[in-house]
């Protein structure tokens, strides 16, 4: 016999980001992939912000290609 389940949605929330999904070393690698100048001077706590700002400075299709090229 296959188990059956009854589910009920009790709440809906949106998540803007997943905690610790992009650690400092991955952000540093992404910035290197994006050829960010002055990477050596960026403190670890600011790497994610710099990566986001760098991607936001690009046109959306260009940023998507760069991020997907890095990720895959």
N, C-alpha and C positions, 0 to 999 in steps of 0.2 A: 504494500500500500504506500502510495506517495504521500508525504506530509503536506498538509495545506495550512496556509497562514492567512490571517486577516490583518491587514494593515490600515492604520488611520493616520493621516497627516495631522499632527497636533500644532505645529508651528512652522513658519517659513522665515528664514533669515538669509541675508546675503553676506557673502564673505568677500572682502576686498583683496585679501592676501592670505596666503598660508604661512604661518610662522615658520621660520627657519628653512623655507623652501629654497632660498638662494643664499647659501653661506658666503662668507667673505671671499674664500678662494675661488668660488664659481663666478662671483661678480668681478673679481680681478681678472680672471680668464676671459670673461665677456668683454671687459674694457680693453684688454689686449687685442682681442679679435676685432674690436671696433677701431683699433689703432688710436686709442685715446692718449693724447700727449700729457706728460707729467704724472703718469700712473704711479710711479715710485713715490711720489709725494703725498698721495691720498691715504689718509688714515683708514684702517680697517672698518671703523664704525661708519664711515661716510661712503664706502664703496657702493653700496646698494643705491643710495641717492644719486651718485654720479652716473651709475649705469642707467638709471631711469631717466635722468636729465639728458644723457647722451642719446638715448633712443627717442625721446620726445623731440629733440632738435632735428630729427630726420623726418622725411615724409613717411606716411604710414606704410606704403608698400615697401619702401627701402628698409625701414626699421623691421618690418615683418621678415623680409628676406634675410637680413643680418642676424636676427635672433634665431630664426629657424635654421639658418646655416650653421650657427654656433651650436645649437642644441642637437642637431642631427648630423 
